[in-house]
Amino acid sequence: MDKLFSLLEKRKGHGEPFSRKELKKLLQRKEAGIVYSDMLLKYAVPNSKVLQEKEAEDYTKIFLAPKRINKGVDFIKKHFSYLDEAEKQYGVAKKDIVSIMMWESGLGEFTGNYQIFNIFMGQILFIEKAEEYAIESLKKDGKKNPYDDKAFKQKAKKRIQKIKNNAIQSLVSLLRESKHYGIDPLKQLGSWGGAIGYIQFMPYNLRYIVDGDNDGKKDLFTFPDAIFSCANFLKKVGKYKQNETARSKAIYRYNPSTNYVKGVIMYADTVWAEYNKGK
């Protein structure tokens, strides 16, 4: 927790410093006590990464269904001016922005209803316990303990520590940015992984939000801001370029899953080809 407090109270950095007293006050609120144990276990099981890759593979089939392709084409038509301006400004292809938004939220259809404060606090406090519970459950079910393999166990432990470190960074960003914008951190809702808005930004990526429609607000639950923010992230963090290698690397920075990258590119190319048929 020392690392958490140190980062929260740091005078420099994004957002506003957040004191221990302010955090303690938050934790005294009833809604702060919610623990999403099922989501903790989803992260903590030893084969979590394999399961997530399988999910990405399954989603590819779902998103390539005709109704999803048609929804993408309609989205391009409706928001073409913003997509075109974002492409001109950042060099990110319209089709890739649309595809990422489809993969992340179904173009705004599903953004999650979890209190993201609780997601990250749960990971910080209980991820190791969830890992222990997952291993004990495997053993009780008569399944082989994957941690009998020392190399696998070492790798898995590093992954759990990375999850915890990312949760600390995310919680710090959420609290500091919430204070900066004058919003209640306990009322910020997102996915089971703690991501926010139509493009499912993690809190530590909120620095890349862009006011796409120049209305004086930065809101990831509006399509103009989501479009420009996605393009901004891909360019600045992913070093996006429209050749296949650079394009894939940029999308991987958005979500480090091989099947996710394949699926995003497949949907992007398919929806763009379908859009061009109707021009």
N, C-alpha and C positions, 0 to 999 in steps of 0.2 A: 504493500500500500504506500510505502514511502515514495516509490517512483510515481505513483498516481498523484499524490499530493504535490510533489515537486513540480510536475508538469502543469497541474491545475493552477498553481500559484505563481508560475513563472511570469515575470513582468513583460518579457518580450514574447512575440509569437502571435499567431492568429487568434482573434476573439479577445475576450476580456478575462483577466485573472479571476479565478474562482476559488474562494477560500474554503478551508476545512469546515468552518462554521456553516457556510452556505450548503455544503454537501451534507453535513449532519442534519440540517433542517429539512432537506429534501428527503433523506432516508427516514425521517419521522412520519412522513405522510403515508397513509394507508396503502395507496396504489403503488408505492415504491417496494412493497413487500412481495409483489407477484414474482414468482420464479417459473420460467418456462422450462420445466424439467425435461419434457419430451424433446425440445429443441437442443438442450444441452447434450442429451444422449446422442442425438443425431450427429453432432460434432465430435463427440467423444469416442464413439465406437471405432475400433482399430481399422476397419475397412471403410471409413467415412469417405475417403478420397475416391475409392473405387465406386461407391454408391453414387457419389455426385457426378462422376463421369458417365455412369449408366443413365442417370436422370437426364443429362445433357443429350445423350444419344436418343433417348425416348422423346425429348422435346423436339428434336429435329423432325421426327415423323409428324408430330402434332402441328408444328408451325408450317410445314410444307403442304398441309391440307388446303384444298381450294378456298375455303372460307377465310383462312388466315392470309393467303396470298392476296385475295380480293380486298381484304381489309387494309393490307399494306399499300396496294395500288390506290385505294380511295384516300388513304392518309397522304400519300405523295401529292395527289391532285389538290387536296384541301389545303395542305401546308407547303405547297411548292415554293412560294416566295421566301419563306423562312429557311427552308432547306437549301434553296439556291444561294441565298445570301451567306449562309453558314459555310457552304462549300467554297464560295469565292473568298471568304475571309480566312478560313483555316485550311483549305485544301482537302477537306475530308469529303469523300463521295456521299451524295445524298442517300444512296442505297444502304451504305454501312450504318449511317445514323438511324435510318428507319429500322433496319434489321436489329440493331442493338436494343432499340426501344421496344420492338416486338418481343425479343428474348427476355428483356428485363421486366417488362410489365404488361405485355400484350397490348402495347400502344396505349397504356393508361388504364387498362381493364383491371389489373390486379397489382396493387402496390403494397399490400400487407396491412395488418391491423394489430401488430404487436407494439407495445411500448418499448422503444429501442433503448431507453435508459436501462430498463430491466434486463433486456437481452445482454447488454455489455456488463452490467454489474453481476449478473448471474455467471457469466463466463469468468470474470475476474475471481469471484469468490468460490465457485463450485466446479470448475471444469475438471480439476484433478479428481475430485470426488466422483464426478460423473464417469470419468475414465475408469476408476476403480470398480464402480458399479457395473459398467459394461463388461469388464473382464470377468468379474465374479458371475455375472449372468451367463456368459458363455460356458464357464466351467460347470455351473449348475445344470446347464442343458446338455452336458456331456460332450461339448464341442472342444476341439483342441484350443489350448491357450496360445494365441499368436505370439505372446511375449516370451514363450519358451525359446524363440529365436532371438538371441541377444541383439543381433544387428537390426532386426525389425523393431524390437523394443526401443532401442536407442533412437531410431528414426522417428518412431511414433511419439516418444517423449519430447523430441524437438518440435514436432508438429503441435503438440498440446501447448508447449511453451510459447510457440509463435501465435497460436490462437489467443492466449492470455495477453501477450504483449500487444497484439492488434486491438484487443478489447479495451485495453488501457488507453491506447492512442485514440480510439473511437469515442470512448466516454469523455476523455479530456476535450476533444474537439466539440462534441455535442454540448457539453456544459459551457465551455468558453464561448462558442458561437451563439448559443441560446441567450447567454447574458448580453452579448454584444447586440443582438437583434431584439432583445426585450421579450423573448418568448419563453413559455414554460417547457422545460426539457422533458417533463413527465407526460406531456401531451403530444410529443412528437412520435408519430406512428410510422412503422415501416415493416419490412420483411422479417422473417425468422432469423436472418443473418444480420439485421440491423441496418439495412439499406433503405434509402429514402427516395420517394418520388417516382416519376415516370421513367427515369434512367437509373434508378436504384443506386444513387451515390452513397458510399460510406461517409460518415461524418468527417473523417480526415480529408476527404476530397471536396468538401464544401467550398474550399478556397477557389475551386475552378468554376463555380457557378457564374453564369453570365446573364445579364438582363437583356434577353433576346428581343423583346418588344419595346424596350426603352420606356417602360412605364414607371420607372423609379423603384421597382421591386424585383427581388431575386427569388423566384418561386419554382421549385422543381415539380410542382403540380400544375404547371402551365406548359403547353407545348412549345411556345417560342423559346422560353428560358431553358427547357429541357433539351431542345434541339441544339442550341448554341453551346450549352454547357457540355453536352456530349462531345461535340466537335472540338471544343477547347481542350477537354481532357485528352482526347485521342492525339491531338497535335502536340500539346505541351508535355504530357507524360509518356504517351506511346510513340512520339516522334513519327506520326503517321505520314505516309506517302502512298500514292496510288499504285505502286508496283506490288505484286503479290506477296513478296517476302516482307516488306515493311508493313504492308496492310495487316498481315497475319500477326506480326509481332505487336503491333499497336492494339489489336483486339485482344491478344493474350494478356496485355497489361491491364486491360479492362476487367478480364476474368481469366485467371490462369488455369484454364481447362482446355485441353486439346480438342475435345469433342465440342465444347462451346465455340471455339474458333471455327471449326469446320462447319458447325451448324449456322453460325452467323453469316459466314461467307456464302453458304449454299442458299440460305433464305434471301440474302441481299441480291445475289445474281439472278435468282428466280423471279423475285418480285420486280426487279428492274426490267427484265426481259418482258414480263407480262405488261408492265406499265407502257413500255415502248410499242407494244402491239396495238394499243388503243390510241396512240397519238395521231 
